[in-house]
Amino acid sequence: MTDQQTPASTVSAEDVTEAMKDVIDPELGINVVDLGLVYGVTVEDGNAVIDMTLTSAACPLTDVLEEQTFAVLDPITETHRINWVWMPPWGMEKITEDGREQLRAIGFNL
């Protein structure tokens, strides 16, 4: 349940997107939403599908991101899955302004 109150059947794409902000890229320490890795979220009858990419198709941390995703979505959805997408490829332009601020704070020059 979202915030321990919303039944999974009424969870929205916005709820799932907000929960995904708790999924942290282990290399950068920034959440996957602000990094622009989440391309889209659909929810139907409590079942969520997350269209998501990685900064590189060869990223060795896919399992870590999947585990984190399932941990944050288990309490709020009936079922969920990640649809890994590679087109369009991820690029720096996909990072949100919040993500850019976080990256600047840890020394990146954007």
Helices and strands as residue ranges (DSSP letters): G 8-10, H 13-20, E 38-44, E 47-52, H 62-73, E 79-84, G 92-94, H 97-105
